[in-house]
Structure formats: C-alpha cells, structure tokens
Amino acid sequence: MNATELRQLSVGEIEDKLLDAREELMKFRFQQVTGQLTDTSQVRFVRRDIARMSTIIKELEAGAELEGDA
C-alpha cells in the first residue's frame, strides 16, 4: 500500500492496517526461523509498510495539533 492511498484513510483505519501488518510480520518471522519462508523479501516490504503507516499517523496527529493551536 503506498502513501497516497494511506493518506486518504482515517487514523483509525490506518491503525487497524498497522496492527494487521505487525501480525503479518510476526508470522513471517516465525516462518523464517522455522525455515518455511521461501520469499524472504516479504519481511522487508512489511517492515517498510509498518514504517510508512507509523509516519503517516504521526504526521496526521501533528497536523491536528497544529490546527488546534491556531
């Protein structure tokens, strides 16, 4: 999921997707340890998605705080 798609969602929806991505990362890590993971690049993509979602949430929260101060 790219950043423009995420920015169109509400903070709650992004947080739900973030939880799903963290669960998926945990699943991939278990598969990697047990030797069942064949495509190891998926771990990298999920980690990037998590970072992207976290950044967008922080940006949205910071923007809301700035609007509240004005």
Phi, psi and omega in degrees: 000131183267172188293325181293324177293320181291323181293341179277349181267162176281167181298321180297319179293321178294319179296323176297316178294326178295317177298318178298319180293322178294321176296320179296320178297318179297319178298316179296322179296318177297318179296323180293319180294321181277355177085014182268345183279120181266325181253091184288346179289342179297327179299316180297317180294320180292320177298321178293321177297319178298315179296319180297315180295318179297318180296316181294321177298315179296322178296316179295320179292321178294322178295322179292323178293321179294321178294327180288330181283333186285000000 
